[in-house]
Amino acid sequence: MEVVVIVVVAIVVVDEEFENSFPTFI
């Protein structure tokens, strides 16, 4: 299930990078 982990990490990174532009998804 490494794919799920990668997706979660990617979402966290995007949230950190674009926190000012997009609302928190999680």
N, C-alpha and C positions, 0 to 999 in steps of 0.2 A: 504493500500500500504506500510505496514511496511517493507515488504520484500525488496522493492526497496531501502529504506533507509539503511537497514542493508548491502545490497550489496555495496552501495556507500561508506558507512563508512568502510567496509572491504577493499575496493580498496584503500582508502586513507591511512588506517593503513599499508597495505602492501607496498604502495608507500613510506611511511615514513620509514618503517623498512628496505626496500631493495632499497632505493634510489640510493645507490652506485652501485648496481648490475644490476638494471633494469632501463630503461628510463622512464620518466613520461608518464603515459598512458593518463592522462587527461590534 
